[in-house]
């Protein structure tokens, strides 16, 4: 069976980097270039202009760099493209008159890269980069050969450098903070706030409770393999390597991967080919909890009819419940249709096939229900350290309201529930809010409410429901950070006295940190929030990533304390100076009297 799989996937390599335009739909066929863009703009801002204000139905927007003077915009058909060219031509945006022209489609990066590199060059490059296993480790866990203590030191140093940059950016964007930041730097070794030692869980191997494995071809064995991509499509690589040697994946998942790989190799269906979009098997998503394992099998159905799809699902259930797949000890099995992996609109919800519908994890004594699509920290033990750190920095009072922004399934907010009067959660995904409410019910937590909506749209109304004396906001946004308008809304709500920001990518969230402390202006309202303490938490051992928890407090409160402390210090310094001057004066007077005594 594997030979037929191989033959189907060993398609003749194409030499035309534009061949993909003829195979299936691509918005690259309907692309324009917009020139003379404003000096400062954001991609989301530009997208809102195109789709919300001008109703142009753009499909995707690309720029070569931030604030580029030109941008590429793709559409779904000629009609939308031509309409956009007519509307945008000489349209004035931020004082700039836009110029528009048709643009050539981008070449397929894989084919382009292959044309640039001869086969001999590719072999040489692979040898220089090391074995396949080493390349896979370098791609997924780049610190695989670095002692853990050294990893922690590297991450702590990176966070220090980022905080130094943040202090400089705050001083640059708000002159009122400059004197305070100079004082902070003197206190905290060049940092704008206190940075504690990095924290971590003692369990730093096999820690991942969720992995998305790719199904592809192992370039060394030419066999269908379930694992991770060795490189990226853009860099000319589609090969998949096995995960046996990866230290961050638990053994239960490795067993499940091998078992599923056997199923793939014995199936009549083929492995998906990302270059020419043929084949079926695409992905295996695994989620684990103590004595529980959820698998979601993702395939591209291609032209399979309902009868064949139904047979495929039955085979999956039979294999994992009674067949050879029983060795994986799967407790929850799902199927998912994945047509275009990179477009959320093309990924359908998972379909439950067999076993439990959910798995359950315990964090800080609370039980949490986890569905296939739910966001949950990938390191459960590390999450406990993270949430304890957030609670420590926020110091909520018994009569405080905790506002959990980007609350997901309610994990952070519910962990706070015993330490405050009320928990209010906001999340854009309705299913996550349903899970959050159910998690509250499972744990018999009565002082929580959860609301669906964008933070920037719902913050005001949700905060109006606060019954606490003050509000402590806890932010755990996606990797790119919170929308700028969300940050600005938080600043305007005076009852929010403290913000604890939990960032999984501090570099990407940097602008959020600076926006908290910017000077007030026509667009920025409300008392600034400034950093007062920070802690790095290593949730991702053997990778370069770590979480950063920063506590921000209202500048008016910090300023008052700062002035009092400096006034007291100035008085003390003046008193010391006066004493020193008195002593010096007395000494000089005595010396002068001694010189005036007549000689005996």
ChimeraX attribute file (.defattr): number of C-alpha atoms within 10 A of each C-alpha:
attribute: neighborCount
match mode: 1-to-1
recipient: residues
	/A:1	12
	/A:2	16
	/A:3	11
	/A:4	13
	/A:5	22
	/A:6	17
	/A:7	10
	/A:8	15
	/A:9	20
	/A:10	12
	/A:11	12
	/A:12	6
	/A:13	10
	/A:14	15
	/A:15	11
	/A:16	12
	/A:17	17
	/A:18	17
	/A:19	14
	/A:20	18
	/A:21	16
	/A:22	9
	/A:23	10
	/A:24	9
	/A:25	11
	/A:26	16
	/A:27	18
	/A:28	23
	/A:29	19
	/A:30	22
	/A:31	27
	/A:32	23
	/A:33	19
	/A:34	20
	/A:35	18
	/A:36	16
	/A:37	21
	/A:38	18
	/A:39	12
	/A:40	10
	/A:41	14
	/A:42	12
	/A:43	14
	/A:44	11
	/A:45	10
	/A:46	15
	/A:47	19
	/A:48	14
	/A:49	14
	/A:50	18
	/A:51	13
	/A:52	12
	/A:53	9
	/A:54	13
	/A:55	13
	/A:56	21
	/A:57	18
	/A:58	20
	/A:59	17
	/A:60	14
	/A:61	17
	/A:62	13
	/A:63	14
	/A:64	10
	/A:65	9
	/A:66	11
	/A:67	15
	/A:68	17
	/A:69	16
	/A:70	18
	/A:71	20
	/A:72	21
	/A:73	23
	/A:74	23
	/A:75	23
	/A:76	18
	/A:77	18
	/A:78	13
	/A:79	10
	/A:80	17
	/A:81	22
	/A:82	17
	/A:83	12
	/A:84	21
	/A:85	19
	/A:86	11
	/A:87	14
	/A:88	19
	/A:89	15
	/A:90	14
	/A:91	15
	/A:92	13
	/A:93	14
	/A:94	12
	/A:95	10
	/A:96	14
	/A:97	16
	/A:98	18
	/A:99	17
	/A:100	22
	/A:101	15
	/A:102	15
	/A:103	16
	/A:104	13
	/A:105	17
	/A:106	13
	/A:107	16
	/A:108	18
	/A:109	18
	/A:110	20
	/A:111	24
	/A:112	18
	/A:113	17
	/A:114	19
	/A:115	15
	/A:116	12
	/A:117	14
	/A:118	11
	/A:119	11
	/A:120	8
	/A:121	12
	/A:122	14
	/A:123	12
	/A:124	11
	/A:125	12
	/A:126	12
	/A:127	12
	/A:128	9
	/A:129	12
	/A:130	12
	/A:131	11
	/A:132	19
	/A:133	16
	/A:134	17
	/A:135	19
	/A:136	23
	/A:137	23
	/A:138	19
	/A:139	16
	/A:140	19
	/A:141	20
	/A:142	16
	/A:143	17
	/A:144	19
	/A:145	11
	/A:146	11
	/A:147	10
	/A:148	14
	/A:149	8
	/A:150	11
	/A:151	19
	/A:152	23
	/A:153	13
	/A:154	13
	/A:155	20
	/A:156	23
	/A:157	13
	/A:158	17
	/A:159	22
	/A:160	19
	/A:161	13
	/A:162	15
	/A:163	24
	/A:164	17
	/A:165	16
	/A:166	20
	/A:167	25
	/A:168	17
	/A:169	18
	/A:170	24
	/A:171	22
	/A:172	15
	/A:173	16
	/A:174	15
	/A:175	13
	/A:176	16
	/A:177	21
	/A:178	16
	/A:179	11
	/A:180	18
	/A:181	22
	/A:182	16
	/A:183	16
	/A:184	18
	/A:185	16
	/A:186	12
	/A:187	13
	/A:188	12
	/A:189	13
	/A:190	19
	/A:191	23
	/A:192	29
	/A:193	23
	/A:194	19
	/A:195	20
	/A:196	11
	/A:197	13
	/A:198	19
	/A:199	19
	/A:200	21
	/A:201	18
	/A:202	8
	/A:203	12
	/A:204	19
	/A:205	14
	/A:206	16
	/A:207	20
	/A:208	25
	/A:209	21
	/A:210	23
	/A:211	18
	/A:212	16
	/A:213	22
	/A:214	22
	/A:215	29
	/A:216	27
	/A:217	25
	/A:218	21
	/A:219	16
	/A:220	10
	/A:221	9
	/A:222	17
	/A:223	18
	/A:224	27
	/A:225	27
	/A:226	31
	/A:227	27
	/A:228	24
	/A:229	23
	/A:230	23
	/A:231	18
	/A:232	13
	/A:233	17
	/A:234	13
	/A:235	13
	/A:236	19
	/A:237	17
	/A:238	21
	/A:239	23
	/A:240	26
	/A:241	27
	/A:242	21
	/A:243	21
	/A:244	14
	/A:245	13
	/A:246	19
	/A:247	18
	/A:248	21
	/A:249	18
	/A:250	17
	/A:251	12
	/A:252	18
	/A:253	25
	/A:254	20
	/A:255	16
	/A:256	24
	/A:257	25
	/A:258	19
	/A:259	19
	/A:260	24
	/A:261	20
	/A:262	16
	/A:263	17
	/A:264	21
	/A:265	21
	/A:266	14
	/A:267	16
	/A:268	13
	/A:269	18
	/A:270	25
	/A:271	27
	/A:272	25
	/A:273	20
	/A:274	15
	/A:275	16
	/A:276	15
	/A:277	15
	/A:278	17
	/A:279	20
	/A:280	22
	/A:281	24
	/A:282	24
	/A:283	25
	/A:284	24
	/A:285	20
	/A:286	25
	/A:287	23
	/A:288	24
	/A:289	16
	/A:290	10
	/A:291	11
	/A:292	17
	/A:293	24
	/A:294	27
	/A:295	26
	/A:296	21
	/A:297	23
	/A:298	25
	/A:299	22
	/A:300	21
	/A:301	20
	/A:302	14
	/A:303	10
	/A:304	13
	/A:305	9
	/A:306	10
	/A:307	8
	/A:308	12
	/A:309	13
	/A:310	12
	/A:311	11
	/A:312	17
	/A:313	16
	/A:314	13
	/A:315	15
	/A:316	22
	/A:317	19
	/A:318	15
	/A:319	17
	/A:320	24
	/A:321	19
	/A:322	11
	/A:323	12
	/A:324	14
	/A:325	22
	/A:326	16
	/A:327	15
	/A:328	20
	/A:329	16
	/A:330	23
	/A:331	20
	/A:332	24
	/A:333	25
	/A:334	24
	/A:335	22
	/A:336	21
	/A:337	21
	/A:338	24
	/A:339	20
	/A:340	13
	/A:341	15
	/A:342	9
	/A:343	9
	/A:344	10
	/A:345	9
	/A:346	12
	/A:347	15
	/A:348	12
	/A:349	13
	/A:350	18
	/A:351	15
	/A:352	16
	/A:353	16
	/A:354	19
	/A:355	14
	/A:356	15
	/A:357	17
	/A:358	18
	/A:359	20
	/A:360	15
	/A:361	17
	/A:362	14
	/A:363	17
	/A:364	14
	/A:365	10
	/A:366	16
	/A:367	15
	/A:368	24
	/A:369	19
	/A:370	23
	/A:371	20
	/A:372	22
	/A:373	10
	/A:374	16
	/A:375	16
	/A:376	20
	/A:377	16
	/A:378	17
	/A:379	22
	/A:380	21
	/A:381	20
	/A:382	26
	/A:383	22
	/A:384	21
	/A:385	18
	/A:386	27
	/A:387	21
	/A:388	16
	/A:389	20
	/A:390	24
	/A:391	17
	/A:392	11
	/A:393	21
	/A:394	23
	/A:395	14
	/A:396	21
	/A:397	16
	/A:398	14
	/A:399	15
	/A:400	20
	/A:401	30
	/A:402	33
	/A:403	28
	/A:404	25
	/A:405	25
	/A:406	24
	/A:407	28
	/A:408	27
	/A:409	31
	/A:410	31
	/A:411	24
	/A:412	27
	/A:413	29
	/A:414	28
	/A:415	19
	/A:416	24
	/A:417	21
	/A:418	13
	/A:419	18
	/A:420	20
	/A:421	20
	/A:422	25
	/A:423	31
	/A:424	25
	/A:425	29
	/A:426	25
	/A:427	24
	/A:428	17
	/A:429	17
	/A:430	14
	/A:431	15
	/A:432	24
	/A:433	24
	/A:434	16
	/A:435	20
	/A:436	29
	/A:437	19
	/A:438	17
	/A:439	21
	/A:440	24
	/A:441	12
	/A:442	13
	/A:443	13
	/A:444	10
	/A:445	18
	/A:446	11
	/A:447	15
	/A:448	22
	/A:449	21
	/A:450	25
	/A:451	21
	/A:452	18
	/A:453	16
	/A:454	17
	/A:455	23
	/A:456	16
	/A:457	12
	/A:458	17
	/A:459	20
	/A:460	14
	/A:461	9
	/A:462	17
	/A:463	19
	/A:464	10
	/A:465	12
	/A:466	19
	/A:467	14
	/A:468	19
	/A:469	12
	/A:470	18
	/A:471	27
	/A:472	24
	/A:473	26
	/A:474	26
	/A:475	23
	/A:476	20
	/A:477	20
	/A:478	16
	/A:479	13
	/A:480	16
	/A:481	23
	/A:482	22
	/A:483	17
	/A:484	13
	/A:485	16
	/A:486	17
	/A:487	21
	/A:488	20
	/A:489	19
	/A:490	26
	/A:491	24
	/A:492	15
	/A:493	17
	/A:494	14
	/A:495	17
	/A:496	20
	/A:497	20
	/A:498	25
	/A:499	26
	/A:500	25
	/A:501	27
	/A:502	27
	/A:503	25
	/A:504	24
	/A:505	17
	/A:506	25
	/A:507	16
	/A:508	14
	/A:509	20
	/A:510	18
	/A:511	18
	/A:512	21
	/A:513	24
	/A:514	24
	/A:515	21
	/A:516	26
	/A:517	28
	/A:518	25
	/A:519	19
	/A:520	14
	/A:521	8
	/A:522	5
	/A:523	7
	/A:524	19
	/A:525	16
	/A:526	18
	/A:527	22
	/A:528	24
	/A:529	26
	/A:530	28
	/A:531	28
	/A:532	17
	/A:533	18
	/A:534	27
	/A:535	23
	/A:536	28
	/A:537	28
	/A:538	28
	/A:539	28
	/A:540	21
	/A:541	27
	/A:542	25
	/A:543	19
	/A:544	16
	/A:545	17
	/A:546	23
	/A:547	22
	/A:548	22
	/A:549	25
	/A:550	29
	/A:551	23
	/A:552	25
	/A:553	24
	/A:554	22
	/A:555	20
	/A:556	14
	/A:557	12
	/A:558	16
	/A:559	14
	/A:560	11
	/A:561	12
	/A:562	16
	/A:563	12
	/A:564	12
	/A:565	12
	/A:566	14
	/A:567	12
	/A:568	12
	/A:569	12
	/A:570	12
	/A:571	12
	/A:572	12
	/A:573	12
	/A:574	12
	/A:575	12
	/A:576	12
	/A:577	12
	/A:578	12
	/A:579	12
	/A:580	12
	/A:581	12
	/A:582	12
	/A:583	12
	/A:584	12
	/A:585	12
	/A:586	12
	/A:587	12
	/A:588	12
	/A:589	12
	/A:590	12
	/A:591	11
	/A:592	11
	/A:593	10
	/A:594	10
	/A:595	10
	/A:596	9
	/A:597	8
	/A:598	6
	/A:599	5
	/A:600	3
